[in-house]
Amino acid sequence: MDPWIAHIAHSVGTSPAVARLAVGHVFGFLLKRHPDQANELIDKIPGSRQAVADAAAAPRKKSLLGGVLGGVGGMMGGSKGDMLALTSDLTALGLSADQLKRLAHEIFGGAALVIGKDKLRVMTDPIPGLSGFLWPNG
């Protein structure tokens, strides 16, 4: 997992420690929403379970945007609330909107290589806007 994390960190413009926590948060989100498919993905990437555990155990820093998104997410609940909570966790790591876009491309691009685009789409298609962003040409 370390070479992949180093690649993500370089591409996103952050430290490997932040990239690893970000991957852990994203994989934790996927586990919550699509446990069967996410478990298959995580089992195929050594170190992923520990990244999820580390992200879950990490102290939650609050950014202004992260605090607002987390609060709104808590009120909304469901999949939209989960997505806002994930965004809150990622922005609290200090990631900008542009970095979040790059992070999504790197994580989901790598995941597609591991489990295939069709299996990954089962997890990403229900997330409003994400599927069109990740797969603009279908």
Stockholm file with secondary structure:
# STOCKHOLM 1.0

chainA/1-138         MDPWIAHIAHSVGTSPAVARLAVGHVFGFLLKRHPDQANELIDKIPGSRQAVADAAAAPRKKSLLGGVLGGVGGMMGGSKGDMLALTSDLTALGLSADQLKRLAHEIFGGAALVIGKDKLRVMTDPIPGLSGFLWPNG
#=GR chainA/1-138 SS CHHHHHHHHHHHTSCHHHHHHHHHHHHHHHHHHCHHHHHHHHHTSTTHHHHHHHHHHSCCCCCHHHHHHHHHHHHHCHHHHHHHHHHHHHHHTTCCHHHHHHHHHHHHHHHHHHHCHHHHHHHHTTSTTHHHHHCTTC
#=GC SS_cons         CHHHHHHHHHHHTSCHHHHHHHHHHHHHHHHHHCHHHHHHHHHTSTTHHHHHHHHHHSCCCCCHHHHHHHHHHHHHCHHHHHHHHHHHHHHHTTCCHHHHHHHHHHHHHHHHHHHCHHHHHHHHTTSTTHHHHHCTTC
//
